[in-house]
Amino acid sequence: NAGVTQTPKFQVLKTGQSMTLQCAQDMNHNSMYWYRQDPGMGLRLIYYSASEGTTDKGEVPNGYNVSRLNKREFSLRLESAAPSQTSVYFCASSEWWGEDTEAFFGQGTRLTVV
Amino acid sequence: GENVEQHPSTLSVQEGDSAVIKCTYSDSASNYFPWYKQELGKGPQLIIDIRSNVGEKKDQRIAVTLNKTAKHFSLHITETQPEDSAVYFCAAKGTYKYIFGTGTRLKVLA
C-alpha cells in the first residue's frame, strides 16, 4: 500500500524560481493537507482541502497556492521561491473532515531555497 | 487563533524509565487528540489517539490522558526503550483541520 506519495523528495531552488510539489493518496480520502516543518516550530498548516473542489488557507499560506486536482491529488505551488520557504513539506490526508480519524502523512519534501 | 502548546521540547530519559509529554489546546470545539511519532527522515505516524468522550486510553507501553475541562492531554510512555527515541507531536482536531504542537524530541539513553 502506497498511502500518501510526495514528489520530489529533495529539491534545491534559486530565489525567484517556481515549482510545484505533488501529492497523491490512494486511500480514497476526502480531506488533504499541506504542512511545513521548521526546527522549533513543529508542523504548521499551509493550506487544506476539506473535500474535492474546496481549498482553504491554514496558518501560513502566504507565498503558496494549491490545487485539488481531483480526489487523489493535491499540489502545492511556490510561484517565486524565497529563502524563508526553505523547509520540509509534508502532505497528509484523512478520511473525511467530519470524522475524528487519523491523518496519514507522506515522507516529506526537503526544499532548500538559495 | 487555535493553537496547541507542547512541553517539553526535549526530554532525555534512561532506558526503562517513564516519559511524559504534555499538551494544552485552545479550541473548545476540538474533539479528537492524536499523537504522532516521527523518526528521522520520515513522516509522522500515529501511535495513539483519544476522543473527547474518553478520559484515558492505553496501548501496551503507551497511554494518553485527557482533561477536557482544563484542555490538557498527555502522553505517557513506560519502560522506555532505545527505539522510542524520536520526535513526538500532539495534535488537536477541530471541525476541518489538525493543529499540531511544536514537538518533543525524546532521547532514550541506554
Boltz contact constraints between the chains, C-beta under 6 A:
constraints:
  - contact:
      token1: [A, 42]
      token2: [B, 100]
      max_distance: 6.0
  - contact:
      token1: [A, 42]
      token2: [B, 101]
      max_distance: 6.0
  - contact:
      token1: [A, 42]
      token2: [B, 102]
      max_distance: 6.0
  - contact:
      token1: [A, 42]
      token2: [B, 103]
      max_distance: 6.0
  - contact:
      token1: [A, 43]
      token2: [B, 100]
      max_distance: 6.0
  - contact:
      token1: [A, 45]
      token2: [B, 97]
      max_distance: 6.0
  - contact:
      token1: [A, 48]
      token2: [B, 97]
      max_distance: 6.0
  - contact:
      token1: [A, 50]
      token2: [B, 96]
      max_distance: 6.0
  - contact:
      token1: [A, 90]
      token2: [B, 43]
      max_distance: 6.0
  - contact:
      token1: [A, 97]
      token2: [B, 96]
      max_distance: 6.0
  - contact:
      token1: [A, 100]
      token2: [B, 31]
      max_distance: 6.0
  - contact:
      token1: [A, 100]
      token2: [B, 32]
      max_distance: 6.0
  - contact:
      token1: [A, 100]
      token2: [B, 51]
      max_distance: 6.0
  - contact:
      token1: [A, 102]
      token2: [B, 34]
      max_distance: 6.0
  - contact:
      token1: [A, 102]
      token2: [B, 46]
      max_distance: 6.0
  - contact:
      token1: [A, 103]
      token2: [B, 98]
      max_distance: 6.0
  - contact:
      token1: [A, 105]
      token2: [B, 43]
      max_distance: 6.0
  - contact:
      token1: [A, 105]
      token2: [B, 44]
      max_distance: 6.0
  - contact:
      token1: [A, 106]
      token2: [B, 43]
      max_distance: 6.0
  - contact:
      token1: [A, 107]
      token2: [B, 43]
      max_distance: 6.0
  - contact:
      token1: [A, 108]
      token2: [B, 43]
      max_distance: 6.0
